[in-house]
Amino acid sequence: MPLEANKQLARDYFKAFLAKDVAWFRERIEPDFRRHDPGLPFEVVGPQGVEHLADALLPAIPDMRLDIKDMVAEGEKVLVRLIIRGTHRGELFGIAPTGRAVEVPVLDLFHIRGGRLAEHWALLDNLGLLKQLGVTSI
């Protein structure tokens, strides 16, 4: 796939995630897709795993925005730097709603195979998120 098409697939993923577009997930995410994310308490595998992730995150931050800052593509890989913004209004992995605004920097690296997402490595500032929520003062 051309590099611009790969970048568009990454952009489309974020739009589909925010909309919890299950049909898009099934069409554009490989069945054996894996998200590598050390901050999650569960594995994200295949389109169903992405749906589960949306079920866990979107109610917690219902006004979530994913503001893309940079995107670089080479071969079958796309690297995205973005900032998650929103308000913590629902339970988030056992943390009761705080009503606090959050801004979390993220690096997402996608592996694209045959026009579909095959693998995803996500690095989020989880400690910064916990500090913003008042869970830790470190």
C-alpha positions as CSV (number, residue, x, y, z in Angstrom):
1,M,0.0,0.0,0.0
2,P,1.3,3.5,-0.7
3,L,2.5,5.4,2.3
4,E,-0.3,8.0,2.2
5,A,-2.9,5.2,2.2
6,N,-1.2,3.6,5.2
7,K,-1.4,7.0,7.0
8,Q,-5.0,7.4,6.1
9,L,-5.7,3.9,7.5
10,A,-4.2,5.1,10.8
11,R,-6.3,8.3,10.8
12,D,-9.4,6.2,10.0
13,Y,-8.7,3.9,12.9
14,F,-8.8,6.7,15.4
15,K,-12.1,8.0,13.9
16,A,-13.6,4.5,14.0
17,F,-12.4,4.0,17.5
18,L,-14.1,7.1,18.8
19,A,-17.3,6.1,17.0
20,K,-16.9,2.5,18.1
21,D,-17.5,1.5,14.5
22,V,-17.6,-2.3,14.9
23,A,-18.2,-2.8,11.2
24,W,-15.0,-0.8,10.4
25,F,-13.1,-2.9,13.0
26,R,-14.1,-6.1,11.3
27,E,-13.3,-4.8,7.9
28,R,-9.9,-3.2,8.5
29,I,-8.4,-5.1,11.5
30,E,-6.8,-8.5,11.0
31,P,-8.4,-11.3,13.1
32,D,-5.0,-12.0,14.7
33,F,-4.3,-8.3,15.3
34,R,-2.5,-7.5,18.7
35,R,-2.2,-4.3,20.6
36,H,0.9,-4.3,22.7
37,D,0.1,-1.9,25.6
38,P,1.7,-2.5,29.0
39,G,-0.8,-0.2,30.7
40,L,-3.9,-2.3,30.0
41,P,-5.2,-4.9,32.4
42,F,-6.3,-7.1,29.4
43,E,-5.1,-8.2,26.0
44,V,-6.4,-6.6,22.9
45,V,-6.7,-9.2,20.1
46,G,-8.5,-8.9,16.8
47,P,-11.5,-6.6,16.1
48,Q,-13.3,-7.9,19.2
49,G,-10.3,-6.8,21.4
50,V,-10.5,-3.3,19.9
51,E,-14.2,-3.3,20.6
52,H,-13.6,-4.3,24.2
53,L,-11.0,-1.5,24.5
54,A,-13.5,1.0,23.3
55,D,-16.1,-0.3,25.8
56,A,-13.5,0.2,28.6
57,L,-12.3,3.7,27.6
58,L,-15.1,5.6,25.9
59,P,-17.6,5.5,28.9
60,A,-14.7,6.6,31.2
61,I,-13.8,9.6,28.9
62,P,-17.0,10.2,26.9
63,D,-15.8,13.4,25.3
64,M,-12.5,11.9,24.2
65,R,-10.6,13.6,21.5
66,L,-7.5,12.1,19.8
67,D,-5.5,15.1,18.5
68,I,-2.9,13.9,16.0
69,K,0.3,15.9,16.2
70,D,2.7,14.0,13.9
71,M,2.5,11.0,11.6
72,V,5.4,9.2,9.9
73,A,5.2,6.3,7.5
74,E,7.8,3.9,6.1
75,G,7.1,0.6,4.4
76,E,4.3,-1.2,6.3
77,K,4.6,1.0,9.5
78,V,2.9,4.2,10.6
79,L,4.0,6.1,13.7
80,V,1.5,8.5,15.2
81,R,2.1,11.0,18.0
82,L,-1.1,12.3,19.5
83,I,-2.7,13.6,22.6
84,I,-5.7,12.1,24.2
85,R,-7.9,14.9,25.6
86,G,-11.2,14.7,27.5
87,T,-12.9,14.6,30.9
88,H,-12.9,11.6,33.3
89,R,-16.6,11.0,33.8
90,G,-16.8,7.3,34.2
91,E,-14.9,4.5,35.9
92,L,-11.5,3.9,34.4
93,F,-9.9,0.6,35.3
94,G,-11.2,0.8,38.9
95,I,-10.7,4.6,39.3
96,A,-14.0,6.3,40.1
97,P,-15.0,9.3,38.0
98,T,-13.1,12.5,39.1
99,G,-14.6,15.0,36.6
100,R,-11.0,16.1,35.9
101,A,-9.8,17.1,32.4
102,V,-7.0,14.9,31.1
103,E,-4.3,15.3,28.5
104,V,-2.2,12.2,27.8
105,P,0.6,12.1,25.2
106,V,0.7,8.9,23.2
107,L,2.9,7.2,20.6
108,D,1.2,4.6,18.4
109,L,3.1,2.4,16.0
110,F,0.9,0.4,13.5
111,H,2.0,-2.5,11.3
112,I,-0.2,-2.6,8.2
113,R,-0.5,-5.7,6.1
114,G,-2.5,-5.8,2.9
115,G,-4.4,-2.7,3.8
116,R,-5.4,-3.9,7.2
117,L,-4.1,-3.3,10.7
118,A,-2.0,-6.2,11.8
119,E,-0.3,-5.1,14.9
120,H,-0.2,-2.0,17.2
121,W,2.3,-0.9,19.8
122,A,0.9,1.8,22.2
123,L,3.0,3.9,24.6
124,L,1.0,6.3,26.8
125,D,2.0,8.5,29.7
126,N,0.1,6.4,32.2
127,L,1.9,8.0,35.2
128,G,0.9,11.4,34.0
129,L,-2.7,10.3,33.6
130,L,-2.7,9.0,37.2
131,K,-1.3,12.3,38.4
132,Q,-4.0,14.2,36.5
133,L,-6.6,12.0,38.1
134,G,-5.2,12.6,41.6
135,V,-4.4,8.9,42.1
136,T,-0.7,9.5,42.8
137,S,1.4,12.5,43.7
138,I,4.7,11.0,42.4
